[in-house]
Amino acid sequence: MEMRLLGKSGLKVSALSFGTMTFGGGDFFEHMGATQVDEARRLIDVCIDVGVNLFDTADVYSQGKSEVILGQAIGKQRDNVLIATKAFARMGDGANDVELSRHHLIRACEASLRRLGTDYIDLYQVHGFDALTPLEETLRALDDLVRSGKVRYIGCSNYSGWHLMKALCISDRKGLERYVSQQVYYSLVARELEYELIPLGLDQGVGILVWSPLAFGFLAGKYRRGQPEPEETRRAKLGDVWTLDLEKGYDIVDTLDEIARDRNVTIPQVALNWLLHQPEISSVIIGARNEQQLQDNLGAATWELTPDEVKRLNQVSAVPPIYPYWHQRRYGIERNPLIQ
């Protein structure tokens, strides 16, 4: 398993990491999975055996159950792995049981530590942008958590470009801990972050952790043009939870299928392999409900797409440039290499 630096920090993470949204079940998250401790332990052992060292969760996943199961499943292997978790979402009925205030963040971190059964969190991430709490308050609280030893590194998730750049500027100006990573939604059917967030990450040294690289299962090969959508899937149960151009999506799946057949691999492996070729990607977070899914996804790290195959996938999935990017590409591309 290839190891990559997390942004411009000195921390090395595996190119593929394991996400635990499927751990626990209950309420909304029962549609993701309901993996319990014994099966979780087996999946984590499989990951560790092939070199995966980063395991990602969040306090809101099954209202803390995911963290509990992850901590128990890792057990004595804690010192050999990295744990990432997140805070932001509502964790109770109180007025301050949500957000990124100092009050909530410190309580949320301490609660995550208890559930995970660990003394420290390797990567603590804010799960969204809180427009009602000053960024300086959030960053100072995160800085205090790092200085206390409870957190090693900090990151953000689901920020827009200006949110992230403003946060980095405050950290630099005030001498506070800096976000080393951003966890983002990215796949062949969702390339919008290429407008701002990837160029920003390249410029500022912020690594990218990819969530839902198979677009909630759409790129797993189960959805095909002219065929009924499969039942008992997240998409069937939750509806269209993200914006997707179905016809373009089917074109992408057709191209994935052609490459998969030529290379004797699976469609999900091709989709994951394409992500591993993109700039500033520190790690692609894969999830699995069972060992078979996990083994297949891990196989994406054992081979490489050719430049021609990458080009084919880039072309079929390309997003039209919006303003001001079309203007920059037409009139100033030689002075703006990152927008390519």
BELUR-V952037 format. One record per residue. PHI is phi in whole degrees, 0 to 359 (* if undefined). Layout:
# BELUR-V952037
phi: [PHI PHI]
This chain:
# BELUR-V952037
phi: [* 294 254 232 289 275 61 260 281 266 276 259 236 290 301 249 236 244 261 244 298 280 276 107 80 107 54 303 282 294 286 274 156 217 296 255 300 299 292 299 298 294 296 293 298 299 298 298 299 259 104 291 238 243 236 248 214 200 297 282 296 52 51 97 297 300 296 300 294 300 300 292 290 288 52 286 272 307 289 260 228 246 247 243 220 218 218 161 291 294 238 183 269 286 298 251 269 205 107 236 288 304 304 287 298 292 297 295 296 296 292 296 300 294 294 285 68 225 269 209 246 291 224 253 240 277 275 188 263 254 284 264 251 304 302 297 296 299 291 293 296 296 298 297 294 292 296 282 90 282 226 263 223 236 213 233 213 64 277 273 300 288 301 293 295 297 298 296 295 297 300 294 288 262 71 259 304 253 299 264 209 228 261 223 275 208 192 297 258 213 247 297 292 290 295 233 289 291 302 297 298 296 289 257 72 256 291 245 253 264 253 50 293 256 54 56 93 298 267 273 97 275 254 227 300 81 244 300 293 295 271 60 248 300 297 294 276 257 84 280 278 216 281 218 279 299 297 294 300 294 298 295 298 299 293 301 296 299 293 299 294 295 263 59 231 261 301 301 296 295 297 290 297 299 298 295 272 280 291 68 281 276 201 255 273 255 233 202 272 209 293 298 299 297 299 295 297 297 297 297 271 258 208 225 295 281 305 292 294 298 299 300 291 300 290 289 252 302 257 292 291 264 292 267 289 295 290 296 290 280 244 216 297 291 255 226 297 291 283 280]
